[in-house]
Amino acid sequence: MEELDHKPEEFTEPPEKQVELIEEQPPQCEIVAATVNTPNELTDMEVHHHSHSHGKKDFRTILFEFFMLFLAVFCGFLAEYQLEHVIEHQRSKEYAKLLRKDLMDDTALASIIVTFRKQQAVSYDSLTSLVQTPYEKTDKAKLQYYGQQLGAYRHFLVNNATYEQLKYSGSLRYFKNFEMLSKLMQYEGTIQHLEFLQAEEYKHSQERVSPFIISHFNANYKNAIADQAPGLINYNTETMVAYNNLFQTSKWYNSFLSEPVFNKVKEEATAIIKLLEKDYDLK
């Protein structure tokens, strides 16, 4: 019975063996530590922060941000304005060159017309003495020679292509000199008045003088005084009165559209040219 009641003892290893087993097992704390970042590692990592603060801004910060925004917009406006100013100045200088050339052409043409009008005045003076002489004693050849020059004209054709383009395109705003703009408008008025008078002279020449010359002069003797042209065809008192009236009207147009008128044109054009050269340094 004693053998049956005896329980077998549990097998246990010696203490030395147990210590060795404990040492062979990896410590649990090291496993846990391997999965946790140390404070030094946290400081080495990059940390991204938002540039703006979600907190409440004070009045000074708001005022500073507003000032910086205003300054950026204002500087952008100034840069754009300066660029536009440079472009406008370049365009106005190009227009100034073209306008000056047109005005110089006008002054040259005015000088040519003044020379022609002086020559025409000499012819009219010669014709005056012929008309005042009784027809029987008149030099018929000279009467026909000068008579066929009756109503001759040379008109001033203004070169205003640049000015018209500036006016109708609104580009006159490029010119900031109000004195020059005023002179341009004055010059335009002078030319318009001149063109009106020239149109009246043309009408007189085409509608009255030319038909009379065709009806009363032989074209075969147009320029030859030595050929002893027969003078007026079908001469009578009525014809001579009509001839004298046409002559006086033609002489008036020639004297009115002569040197004083075209000197005014040249003076006004020259004044504008000088202002253009001064404002835009043109040479």
C-alpha positions in Angstrom: 0.0 0.0 0.0 2.7 2.4 0.7 4.0 1.9 -2.8 0.5 2.7 -4.3 0.1 5.8 -2.1 3.5 7.1 -3.1 3.2 9.9 -5.8 6.0 10.4 -8.3 7.9 13.6 -7.8 7.8 16.2 -10.5 10.9 16.4 -12.5 12.7 19.6 -11.9 16.0 20.7 -13.3 18.7 21.9 -11.2 18.8 25.6 -10.4 21.9 26.1 -12.5 20.0 24.8 -15.5 17.1 27.1 -14.8 19.3 30.1 -14.7 20.8 29.2 -18.0 17.4 28.8 -19.6 16.4 32.2 -18.4 19.5 33.7 -19.8 18.9 32.1 -23.1 15.5 33.6 -23.6 15.4 37.1 -25.1 14.3 39.7 -22.6 10.7 40.9 -23.3 11.6 44.4 -22.5 14.1 44.6 -25.4 11.4 43.4 -27.8 9.1 46.2 -26.7 11.9 48.8 -26.8 12.7 47.9 -30.4 9.3 49.0 -31.5 9.3 52.3 -29.7 11.1 55.4 -31.0 13.5 57.0 -28.6 13.3 60.8 -27.9 16.6 61.3 -29.9 15.0 59.7 -33.0 12.0 61.9 -32.7 14.1 65.1 -32.7 15.9 63.9 -35.9 12.7 63.5 -37.9 11.3 66.3 -40.1 8.3 68.0 -38.7 6.1 70.1 -41.1 4.2 73.0 -39.7 1.5 75.1 -41.4 2.7 78.6 -42.3 -0.4 80.2 -41.0 -1.7 80.2 -37.6 -5.2 79.2 -36.8 -5.1 81.4 -33.8 -6.6 84.9 -33.6 -4.5 87.6 -35.2 -3.9 90.9 -33.5 -4.6 94.2 -35.1 -0.9 94.9 -35.9 -0.6 91.7 -37.9 -3.7 92.3 -39.9 -2.6 95.9 -40.6 0.9 94.7 -41.7 -0.6 92.0 -44.0 -3.0 94.6 -45.5 -0.1 97.0 -46.1 2.0 94.3 -47.9 -1.0 93.3 -50.1 -1.6 97.0 -50.9 2.0 97.6 -51.7 2.2 94.6 -54.0 -0.9 95.7 -56.0 0.4 99.3 -56.1 3.8 98.3 -57.4 2.2 96.2 -60.0 0.1 99.1 -61.1 3.1 101.4 -61.3 5.0 98.9 -63.4 2.2 98.6 -65.8 1.7 102.3 -66.0 5.4 102.9 -66.7 5.4 100.3 -69.4 2.3 101.8 -71.0 4.0 105.3 -70.8 7.1 104.0 -72.5 5.1 102.4 -75.3 3.0 105.5 -75.8 6.1 107.7 -76.0 7.6 105.4 -78.7 4.4 105.5 -80.7 4.1 109.3 -80.4 7.7 109.7 -81.6 7.0 107.6 -84.7 3.9 109.6 -85.4 5.8 112.8 -84.8 8.3 111.8 -87.5 5.6 111.1 -90.0 3.7 114.3 -89.2 6.9 116.4 -89.5 7.6 114.9 -93.0 4.0 115.7 -94.1 4.4 119.3 -92.9 7.8 119.7 -94.6 6.2 118.5 -97.9 3.4 121.1 -97.4 5.9 123.9 -97.0 7.8 122.8 -100.1 4.6 122.7 -102.2 3.5 126.1 -100.9 6.8 127.6 -102.1 6.2 126.1 -105.6 2.7 127.5 -105.8 3.8 131.0 -104.6 6.3 131.0 -107.6 3.5 130.0 -110.0 1.1 132.6 -108.7 3.7 135.3 -109.1 4.2 134.3 -112.7 0.5 134.3 -113.2 0.2 137.8 -111.7 2.7 139.1 -114.3 0.5 137.6 -117.1 -2.6 139.3 -115.6 -0.9 142.6 -115.4 0.0 142.4 -119.1 -3.5 141.4 -119.9 -4.9 144.4 -117.9 -3.3 146.9 -120.3 -4.6 144.9 -123.3 -8.1 144.9 -122.0 -8.1 148.6 -121.3 -6.9 149.4 -124.9 -9.5 149.7 -127.6 -9.9 146.5 -129.5 -8.9 148.0 -132.8 -5.5 149.0 -131.4 -5.0 145.9 -129.4 -2.2 143.4 -130.1 -4.4 140.5 -131.1 -1.7 137.9 -130.7 -0.9 139.0 -127.2 -4.5 139.2 -126.3 -5.0 135.6 -127.3 -1.7 134.4 -125.8 -2.5 135.8 -122.4 -6.2 135.2 -122.7 -5.6 131.4 -123.1 -3.8 131.5 -119.8 -6.8 133.0 -118.2 -8.1 130.9 -115.3 -4.9 128.8 -115.2 -4.2 127.6 -111.6 -2.0 125.3 -109.6 -3.7 124.2 -106.4 -2.3 123.2 -103.0 -2.9 119.6 -102.1 -2.3 119.2 -98.4 -0.4 116.1 -97.3 -2.6 115.2 -94.3 -2.5 111.4 -94.3 -0.8 111.2 -90.9 -3.0 113.9 -89.2 -6.2 112.2 -90.5 -5.1 108.9 -89.1 -4.2 110.4 -85.8 -7.5 112.2 -85.6 -9.9 109.4 -86.5 -8.0 106.7 -84.6 -7.9 108.7 -81.4 -4.1 108.7 -81.4 -3.8 112.4 -80.9 -3.9 111.6 -77.2 -0.3 110.5 -77.5 0.7 114.1 -77.9 0.8 115.8 -74.5 1.8 119.3 -75.7 -1.5 121.2 -75.8 0.2 124.1 -77.6 1.1 121.9 -80.5 -2.4 120.4 -80.6 -3.9 123.8 -80.7 -1.6 124.8 -83.6 -2.5 121.6 -85.4 -6.2 122.5 -85.2 -5.4 126.0 -86.3 -3.5 124.7 -89.3 -6.4 122.4 -90.2 -8.7 125.4 -90.2 -6.3 127.4 -92.5 -6.1 124.5 -94.9 -9.9 124.0 -95.0 -10.4 127.7 -95.8 -7.7 127.5 -98.5 -9.3 124.4 -100.0 -12.7 126.1 -100.1 -11.2 129.0 -102.1 -9.4 126.6 -104.4 -12.6 124.8 -105.1 -14.3 128.0 -106.0 -11.5 128.9 -108.3 -11.7 125.5 -109.9 -15.4 125.9 -110.4 -14.9 129.3 -112.0 -12.2 128.0 -114.3 -14.1 124.9 -115.5 -17.6 126.3 -115.8 -16.9 129.8 -117.1 -13.4 130.3 -118.4 -12.8 127.1 -120.3 -16.0 127.3 -122.3 -15.2 130.9 -123.2 -11.7 130.1 -124.4 -12.9 127.2 -126.5 -15.6 129.3 -128.1 -13.6 132.5 -128.8 -9.9 131.5 -129.3 -8.2 129.5 -132.0 -6.3 126.7 -130.3 -3.8 126.6 -133.1 -2.3 129.8 -131.7 -2.2 128.7 -128.1 1.4 129.7 -127.3 2.8 131.5 -130.3 2.7 135.3 -130.1 4.8 135.6 -133.2 2.2 133.7 -135.3 0.0 136.8 -135.1 -3.1 135.0 -133.8 -6.3 136.5 -134.9 -7.4 137.3 -131.3 -11.1 136.9 -130.3 -13.3 135.0 -132.8 -16.6 136.8 -133.6 -15.5 139.9 -131.7 -18.2 142.3 -130.5 -18.9 144.5 -127.5 -20.7 141.8 -125.6 -17.9 139.3 -126.1 -15.3 141.8 -124.9 -17.4 142.6 -121.7 -17.6 138.9 -120.9 -13.9 138.5 -121.5 -13.1 141.4 -119.2 -15.4 140.0 -116.4 -13.8 136.6 -116.6 -10.4 138.2 -116.5 -11.1 140.3 -113.5 -12.5 137.3 -111.5 -9.5 135.1 -112.4 -7.2 137.9 -111.4 -9.0 138.2 -108.0 -8.6 134.5 -107.3 -5.0 134.6 -108.2 -4.2 137.6 -106.0 -6.1 136.2 -103.1 -4.5 132.7 -103.4 -1.0 134.2 -103.6 2.0 134.7 -101.4 0.3 136.0 -98.2 -2.0 133.0 -98.0 0.7 130.5 -98.6 3.2 132.3 -96.3 0.6 131.8 -93.5 0.5 128.1 -94.4 4.3 127.8 -94.3 4.5 129.8 -91.0 1.9 127.6 -89.2 3.5 124.4 -90.5 7.0 125.5 -89.6 5.8 126.3 -86.0 4.4 122.8 -85.6 7.6 121.3 -87.0 9.7 123.2 -84.4 7.5 122.0 -81.6 7.8 118.4 -82.8 11.5 118.6 -83.1 11.8 120.1 -79.6 9.4 117.6 -77.8 10.8 114.5 -79.5 14.4 115.5 -80.2 14.0 115.1 -84.0 16.8 116.0 -86.3 
